[in-house]
Amino acid sequence: MEIPLFTDRRWSTCPLWVLEGNERARRFCEKAGWSADGVTRVAPMGGELTHQLLRVRTATR
C-alpha cells in the first residue's frame, strides 16, 4: 500500500497512533506493515485521557 502524502513530501516514515487496548487495530496495522517503536503517550480523546502507542511505517519510493 503506497502512502502518497508522505512519499510526495519525501518523508521517510509515516506515524500512526493506536489506542493501547485496541488489539484489533494493532493487529491490522502490523499486517499492513506498521511496526511499534516503543513510544507511548497519554492524550485526550472524547473528553477522556487515552493511552496510545505509536506505530510507524517506512515510506516506499
C-alpha positions as CSV (number, residue, x, y, z in Angstrom):
1,M,0.0,0.0,0.0
2,E,1.5,3.3,-1.1
3,I,1.3,6.4,1.2
4,P,1.2,9.3,-1.3
5,L,1.1,12.1,1.1
6,F,4.4,11.0,2.7
7,T,6.2,10.0,-0.4
8,D,5.2,13.2,-2.3
9,R,6.7,15.2,0.5
10,R,9.7,12.9,0.7
11,W,9.3,11.9,4.3
12,S,10.9,8.7,5.3
13,T,8.4,7.5,7.9
14,C,4.7,7.8,8.5
15,P,3.4,7.9,12.1
16,L,0.2,6.4,13.3
17,W,-1.2,6.4,16.9
18,V,-3.3,3.4,18.1
19,L,-5.2,3.1,21.3
20,E,-3.3,0.8,23.7
21,G,-6.3,-1.5,24.3
22,N,-7.3,-1.8,20.7
23,E,-5.8,-5.2,19.8
24,R,-7.8,-5.5,16.6
25,A,-6.3,-2.2,15.3
26,R,-2.9,-3.1,16.4
27,R,-3.0,-6.5,14.5
28,F,-4.4,-4.7,11.4
29,C,-1.6,-2.2,11.5
30,E,1.0,-4.9,11.9
31,K,-0.4,-6.8,8.9
32,A,-0.3,-3.6,6.8
33,G,3.4,-3.0,7.5
34,W,3.2,-0.7,10.5
35,S,5.6,-1.5,13.4
36,A,5.8,-0.5,17.0
37,D,8.7,1.8,18.0
38,G,8.1,1.8,21.8
39,V,6.8,5.4,22.0
40,T,3.6,5.9,24.1
41,R,1.6,8.9,25.0
42,V,-1.4,9.9,27.0
43,A,-3.7,12.2,25.0
44,P,-7.3,13.4,25.3
45,M,-9.9,11.8,23.1
46,G,-13.6,12.4,23.6
47,G,-13.1,14.1,26.9
48,E,-11.1,11.2,28.3
49,L,-7.4,10.7,28.6
50,T,-6.3,7.7,26.5
51,H,-3.1,5.6,26.4
52,Q,-1.8,5.4,22.8
53,L,1.0,3.5,21.1
54,L,3.0,4.9,18.2
55,R,3.2,2.8,15.0
56,V,5.5,3.8,12.2
57,R,5.8,2.7,8.6
58,T,8.7,3.4,6.2
59,A,7.5,5.1,3.1
60,T,8.3,3.4,-0.2
61,R,9.6,5.4,-3.1
